[in-house]
Amino acid sequence: MKYESAMSTVMDVRSEYIRTRWAFVDGASMVSLLSSLGATDEDFERLKLVSDQLESDPTLPFRKSRNGRICLDPRTRRGYRLETQPFVLSREEDFVRHDSETLRGFDEVQDDLQLNTALQAMLVFKFLVIHGVDIARRPRLDYGRAEWICTLFNLRTVTTAGLLGEPALEGVHSDGVDHTMTTFLSARNMTADSAETFLHDMREVNGIRWNETDPALVRGRVGHRDFLDTLLVVDHEYKHSVSPVYQIDDTESALRDMLIFFTRKPTEKGHVSFRYDSVAPHRTLPMSFGMPAALALVN
């Protein structure tokens, strides 16, 4: 796909996002788009294997995880890696789970992911879709700031004979941000009806399981099945839930690998994450990349 055609497609996704407040892009379209934004064929292949390097999760026994914080700055048209900070989500942000309000420390995303050109192109793509979109605003976020804070998670959900993997153990929830993007990397031994994402009206009850929700309040249903299938959601206008990962062969583990991009404006005093929202660059894992395509929105 030529660059001009890719930008036209991105703007079509943006228009759909503005109209319906969510958008789904199939993996084949994402590959074409990201290639036009600088992703290489070699890095697509590396991305499929990056989750094999994940470590254990701080609170969930069926999950392996890493995370990292990235600033997307339209003023400089650059993205850069931020220093590590504890991660916390609260009940006030529509996240109800046993570890709500708990400071969690994750193993850090390494260069094998953050220097991947496909990953960097995904961050540019998300910026182009979300920047300047008028949304329902969350309390104690600074919408006067130009930059975006993106917390990136690389997650593997594992189901075994004795342990059910739940991509969203918390049930119906929001992610405490402005825009959530979820991108599928791969799965092994996972049934076709596993890990379906349901979008719910904001009136749905926080914390109830995906199969206990009111069908009248379901606003969308999506399955991530192919490499780079991607869902974007205005996080403070829809809640969401995800069904479990089920095994095809119950003698083997089922695995589901994802990238999750939580993106919001910087916090203000009084926000649960205010003390953990530094915009200082990472000293030992530096990374930066250009966003020339941002000219389409900021000029």
C-alpha positions in Angstrom: 0.0 0.0 0.0 1.4 3.4 -1.0 1.8 6.0 1.8 -0.9 8.3 0.4 -3.4 5.3 0.2 -2.4 4.2 3.7 -3.1 7.6 5.1 -6.4 7.7 3.4 -7.3 4.4 5.0 -6.2 5.6 8.4 -8.4 8.6 8.0 -11.3 6.3 7.1 -10.6 4.3 10.4 -10.5 7.6 12.2 -13.9 8.7 10.7 -15.4 5.4 11.8 -13.9 5.8 15.3 -15.4 9.3 15.6 -18.8 8.1 14.4 -19.3 4.9 16.4 -16.7 5.5 19.2 -15.0 2.2 18.4 -13.3 0.6 15.3 -12.0 -2.8 14.3 -9.3 -3.2 11.7 -8.5 -6.7 10.4 -5.0 -8.0 10.5 -4.3 -8.0 6.8 -5.3 -4.3 6.6 -3.1 -3.5 9.6 -0.1 -5.2 7.9 -0.5 -3.0 4.9 -1.0 0.1 6.9 1.9 -0.5 9.2 4.2 -1.3 6.3 3.5 2.1 4.9 4.3 3.6 8.3 7.7 2.0 8.4 7.2 -1.6 9.6 9.5 -4.2 8.0 8.7 -7.8 7.0 11.4 -9.0 9.4 9.9 -7.2 12.3 6.4 -8.6 11.7 7.9 -12.0 12.0 9.8 -11.1 15.2 6.6 -9.7 16.7 4.9 -13.0 16.4 7.5 -14.5 18.8 8.1 -11.7 21.2 5.7 -13.0 23.8 7.9 -16.1 24.3 10.1 -13.8 26.4 7.4 -12.8 28.9 7.8 -13.2 32.6 5.3 -14.0 35.3 2.5 -11.5 36.2 2.5 -9.7 39.6 -1.1 -10.7 40.6 -2.5 -13.2 38.1 -1.3 -16.8 38.0 -2.6 -17.5 34.5 -0.9 -14.6 32.9 2.6 -13.6 31.8 3.4 -9.9 31.2 5.7 -7.0 30.5 4.9 -3.3 30.3 6.4 0.0 29.4 5.4 3.7 29.2 5.7 5.8 26.1 5.1 9.5 25.5 3.6 10.5 22.1 4.3 14.2 21.7 2.7 16.0 18.7 4.7 19.1 19.3 8.0 17.4 18.5 6.3 14.7 16.3 8.2 12.1 18.3 7.5 9.2 20.6 9.9 8.2 23.4 10.2 5.7 26.2 9.3 6.9 29.6 10.9 5.8 32.9 9.3 2.9 34.6 6.5 3.7 37.2 4.2 1.5 39.3 0.8 0.8 37.7 -2.5 1.2 39.4 -6.2 1.1 38.4 -9.1 2.1 40.7 -12.7 1.3 41.2 -13.4 5.0 40.5 -12.1 4.3 37.0 -14.6 1.5 36.5 -12.0 -1.3 37.3 -13.3 -3.6 40.0 -11.0 -6.5 40.8 -9.1 -7.9 43.9 -6.1 -5.8 43.0 -7.9 -2.5 42.3 -6.0 0.4 44.0 -3.0 -1.9 44.3 0.4 -0.6 43.0 1.7 -3.3 40.6 5.2 -3.6 39.3 5.6 -5.4 36.0 8.7 -6.7 34.3 9.8 -4.1 31.7 9.3 -4.2 27.9 12.7 -4.8 26.4 14.4 -3.7 23.1 13.1 -6.8 21.3 9.6 -5.1 21.4 10.2 -1.4 21.8 12.7 -1.2 18.9 10.4 -3.3 16.6 9.4 -1.1 13.7 5.9 -2.7 13.6 5.3 -1.8 17.2 6.5 1.8 16.6 4.2 2.0 13.5 1.3 0.8 15.7 1.9 3.7 18.1 1.9 6.2 15.1 -1.3 4.6 13.8 -3.0 4.9 17.1 -1.9 8.6 17.5 -3.3 9.3 14.0 -6.7 7.8 14.9 -7.2 9.4 18.4 -5.4 12.7 18.4 -7.9 15.6 18.4 -10.9 13.4 18.7 -13.6 14.9 21.0 -14.4 12.3 23.7 -16.1 12.0 27.1 -13.4 13.3 29.5 -12.2 11.6 32.6 -11.8 13.5 35.9 -8.3 14.6 36.9 -6.7 14.2 33.5 -5.1 17.3 32.0 -6.7 17.9 28.6 -4.7 21.1 28.2 -1.5 19.1 27.7 -0.4 18.2 24.2 1.3 14.9 24.9 -0.3 11.5 25.3 0.9 8.9 27.8 0.7 5.3 26.5 1.1 2.3 28.8 2.0 -0.7 26.6 1.3 -4.2 27.8 2.5 -7.4 26.2 0.4 -10.2 27.7 0.1 -13.9 27.4 -3.0 -15.6 28.8 -2.5 -19.3 29.6 -5.1 -22.0 30.2 -4.2 -25.4 31.5 -6.1 -28.4 32.7 -6.1 -26.9 36.2 -6.2 -23.2 35.5 -8.6 -21.2 33.4 -7.0 -18.2 31.6 -9.1 -15.0 31.8 -8.1 -12.1 29.6 -10.4 -9.9 31.7 -10.8 -11.6 35.1 -12.3 -8.3 36.3 -15.4 -8.8 34.2 -17.1 -5.7 32.9 -14.7 -2.8 33.2 -13.1 0.2 31.7 -9.3 0.8 31.6 -9.1 4.2 33.3 -7.8 5.9 30.1 -9.1 7.8 27.1 -8.4 5.3 24.3 -7.8 1.6 24.5 -6.3 -0.4 21.6 -5.9 -4.2 21.6 -3.9 -6.1 19.0 -3.7 -9.8 18.5 -0.3 -11.5 18.0 -0.9 -15.2 18.1 -2.7 -18.1 19.8 -2.0 -21.8 20.3 -4.4 -24.6 21.1 -7.2 -22.0 21.6 -10.8 -22.7 20.5 -12.5 -20.4 17.9 -15.0 -19.2 20.4 -12.4 -18.1 23.0 -11.6 -14.6 24.1 -14.5 -12.7 22.5 -14.6 -9.0 23.4 -18.0 -7.5 24.2 -18.6 -3.8 24.3 -21.1 -2.6 26.8 -23.2 0.5 27.4 -21.8 2.6 30.3 -24.9 1.6 32.3 -23.7 -2.0 32.6 -22.6 -3.0 36.1 -18.9 -3.1 36.8 -17.3 -6.4 37.8 -20.0 -8.8 36.5 -18.8 -11.6 34.2 -19.1 -11.4 30.4 -21.9 -14.0 30.4 -23.9 -12.4 33.2 -24.4 -9.1 31.3 -27.6 -7.6 30.0 -27.8 -8.4 26.2 -29.8 -5.2 25.7 -26.7 -3.2 26.8 -24.2 -5.0 24.5 -23.1 -2.5 21.8 -20.5 -4.7 19.9 -18.9 -8.1 19.8 -15.4 -8.7 18.3 -13.1 -11.7 18.0 -9.3 -11.2 17.6 -8.4 -14.2 15.4 -5.7 -13.2 12.9 -2.3 -11.7 13.3 -2.6 -7.9 14.1 -6.4 -7.9 14.3 -6.9 -4.6 16.2 -9.8 -3.0 18.2 -9.9 0.6 19.2 -12.4 1.9 21.8 -13.2 5.2 23.4 -12.6 3.9 26.9 -14.8 6.3 28.9 -17.8 5.8 26.5 -17.9 2.0 26.5 -17.2 -0.7 29.0 -15.9 -4.0 27.9 -15.5 -7.7 28.9 -13.7 -10.7 27.5 -14.6 -14.4 27.6 -12.0 -16.9 28.8 -9.4 -18.8 26.8 -10.4 -22.4 26.2 -8.3 -25.4 25.1 -8.8 -27.4 21.9 -6.7 -30.3 23.3 -7.0 -30.4 27.1 -3.7 -32.2 27.4 -1.9 -29.1 26.1 -1.8 -25.5 27.3 -3.8 -22.9 25.4 -2.0 -19.6 24.8 -3.2 -16.2 23.7 -0.7 -13.3 23.0 -1.7 -9.7 22.8 -0.5 -6.1 22.8 -2.6 -3.7 24.8 -2.2 0.1 24.4 -3.7 2.2 27.2 -3.5 5.9 26.1 -4.6 9.0 28.1 -3.7 12.5 28.9 -1.3 13.2 31.8 -2.9 13.1 35.2 -3.6 16.0 37.5 -3.2 16.2 41.3 -5.8 14.0 43.0 -5.7 11.2 40.4 -4.7 7.8 41.7 -1.8 7.7 39.3 -0.6 11.3 39.7 2.5 10.3 41.7 3.4 7.7 39.1 3.0 9.7 35.9 6.5 10.9 35.2 7.4 12.1 31.7 11.1 11.7 32.2 12.9 9.5 29.6 13.9 6.0 30.5 17.7 6.0 31.4 18.6 2.4 30.8 16.1 1.5 28.1 16.1 4.6 25.9 13.9 4.6 22.8 12.6 7.3 20.5 11.0 7.4 17.1 9.7 9.9 14.7 6.0 10.5 13.8 6.2 12.4 10.5 2.7 11.2 9.7 1.6 13.4 12.6 1.9 16.3 10.3 -1.5 15.3 8.9 -3.1 16.3 12.2 -1.0 18.9 13.8 -0.2 21.2 10.8 
